[in-house]
């Protein structure tokens, strides 16, 4: 989708983008191949061409900062398929909602392997910095409002300035509302019976049982719960992206 997007060009909004699509200009190459475009001055066309060449170069180098600084946050979903090889599905567990509480688990899934960073074990700013340096896009559910700000509050020197596809808000654009678990049920995703009833509040209790009593079953259940969160984000992201693309990309607009 990003290679069909023009809304990061100066002065180009959704209406102009759709107008370009309706004229058969449906990707960057189409735009660059034309010497002139009706409604766009020669100087502006040259400026746009330079921006698109820079965008193409950034895509080849997986340089995410070019797009995160030019796209509105609500449009970061457009990067998903092109950055899929460098995506980080993210979810955290905490001892409470306020920043005076602790992060107990940071779960990261790259589409192949889940990595769990646990308080008192391997959770540190250095470990997270090394992990997040691998990625060009974060995918979460409400993570732009909770997970990422919480992590930044605990680790202020950690660089998390990545494009962020927040499925909580992206899902609403296609009529999927509610929490992650309810949306999973709506799209037919089932969790293992052992963690089917676990939510954020139960996750707090599971951590306390592990921390205070050394309850290994509680700890394993907590990690399984967090693992399901991050793994299921991929399926939801695939569905949300496909439906948003179908809703947004309308080259036949008159």
CORJOBEL-V127818 format. One record per backbone hydrogen bond with DSSP energy under -0.5 kcal/mol. NH is the residue of the N-H (numbers start at 1). CO is the residue of the C=O. E is the energy in kcal/mol with one decimal. If there is no record, write none. Layout:
BEGIN
NH & CO & E
NH & CO & E
END
This chain:
BEGIN
2 & 78 & -1.2
4 & 1 & -1.8
5 & 2 & -1.3
9 & 6 & -2.0
12 & 9 & -2.1
13 & 11 & -0.6
17 & 13 & -2.3
18 & 14 & -2.4
19 & 15 & -2.0
20 & 16 & -2.3
21 & 17 & -2.2
22 & 18 & -2.4
23 & 19 & -1.0
23 & 20 & -0.7
24 & 21 & -2.0
25 & 20 & -2.4
26 & 24 & -1.3
28 & 3 & -1.8
31 & 27 & -1.7
32 & 28 & -2.8
33 & 29 & -2.2
34 & 30 & -0.7
34 & 31 & -0.9
37 & 40 & -0.6
40 & 37 & -2.2
45 & 41 & -2.8
46 & 42 & -2.3
47 & 43 & -2.2
48 & 44 & -2.8
49 & 45 & -2.7
50 & 46 & -2.0
51 & 47 & -1.9
52 & 48 & -2.7
53 & 49 & -2.3
54 & 50 & -2.0
55 & 51 & -2.2
56 & 52 & -2.6
57 & 53 & -2.2
58 & 54 & -2.2
59 & 55 & -2.2
60 & 56 & -1.9
61 & 57 & -1.5
62 & 59 & -1.0
63 & 58 & -3.1
64 & 62 & -1.1
66 & 63 & -0.8
67 & 64 & -0.8
68 & 64 & -2.3
69 & 65 & -1.5
70 & 67 & -0.9
71 & 67 & -3.1
75 & 72 & -2.3
76 & 73 & -1.5
78 & 75 & -1.8
79 & 76 & -1.9
80 & 77 & -1.6
83 & 79 & -2.1
84 & 81 & -0.7
86 & 83 & -2.0
87 & 84 & -1.1
88 & 137 & -2.7
89 & 87 & -0.5
89 & 109 & -2.9
90 & 88 & -0.6
90 & 139 & -2.7
91 & 107 & -1.9
93 & 105 & -2.6
95 & 102 & -2.2
101 & 98 & -2.0
104 & 93 & -2.6
104 & 102 & -0.5
105 & 93 & -1.5
106 & 117 & -2.4
107 & 91 & -3.3
107 & 105 & -0.6
108 & 115 & -2.4
109 & 89 & -2.0
110 & 113 & -1.6
115 & 108 & -3.3
117 & 106 & -2.5
117 & 115 & -0.5
118 & 116 & -0.6
119 & 104 & -2.6
121 & 118 & -2.2
122 & 118 & -0.6
123 & 118 & -1.7
124 & 122 & -0.7
128 & 124 & -2.3
129 & 125 & -2.5
130 & 126 & -2.2
131 & 127 & -1.9
132 & 128 & -3.1
133 & 129 & -1.3
134 & 131 & -1.6
135 & 132 & -1.5
136 & 86 & -3.0
137 & 86 & -1.4
138 & 163 & -2.6
139 & 88 & -2.8
140 & 165 & -1.8
145 & 142 & -0.8
146 & 142 & -1.7
148 & 143 & -2.7
149 & 143 & -0.5
150 & 146 & -2.5
151 & 147 & -2.5
152 & 148 & -2.7
153 & 149 & -2.1
154 & 150 & -1.7
155 & 151 & -2.8
158 & 155 & -2.1
160 & 158 & -0.8
162 & 160 & -2.4
163 & 136 & -0.7
165 & 138 & -3.1
166 & 164 & -1.0
167 & 140 & -3.1
167 & 165 & -0.8
169 & 166 & -0.6
170 & 166 & -2.3
171 & 167 & -2.2
172 & 168 & -0.8
173 & 169 & -0.8
173 & 170 & -0.6
174 & 171 & -1.5
175 & 172 & -1.5
176 & 171 & -2.5
177 & 175 & -0.8
183 & 179 & -2.1
184 & 180 & -2.5
185 & 181 & -2.0
186 & 182 & -1.9
187 & 183 & -2.0
188 & 185 & -1.0
189 & 184 & -3.3
190 & 188 & -0.5
195 & 192 & -1.5
196 & 192 & -0.9
196 & 193 & -0.5
198 & 195 & -1.4
203 & 199 & -2.2
204 & 200 & -1.3
205 & 201 & -1.6
206 & 202 & -2.7
207 & 203 & -2.0
208 & 204 & -2.1
209 & 205 & -2.2
210 & 206 & -1.8
211 & 207 & -3.3
212 & 208 & -2.8
213 & 209 & -1.5
214 & 210 & -1.4
215 & 209 & -1.6
216 & 214 & -1.0
219 & 215 & -1.9
220 & 216 & -2.6
221 & 217 & -2.2
222 & 218 & -2.2
223 & 219 & -2.3
224 & 220 & -2.3
225 & 221 & -2.3
226 & 222 & -2.4
227 & 223 & -2.5
228 & 224 & -2.3
229 & 225 & -1.8
230 & 226 & -2.0
231 & 227 & -2.4
232 & 228 & -2.4
233 & 229 & -1.0
234 & 230 & -0.7
234 & 231 & -1.0
235 & 231 & -0.8
236 & 232 & -2.2
237 & 233 & -2.8
238 & 234 & -2.4
239 & 235 & -1.9
240 & 236 & -3.1
241 & 237 & -2.8
242 & 238 & -2.0
243 & 239 & -2.3
244 & 240 & -2.6
245 & 241 & -2.9
246 & 242 & -2.1
247 & 243 & -1.9
248 & 244 & -2.5
249 & 245 & -2.8
250 & 248 & -1.0
253 & 250 & -1.7
END
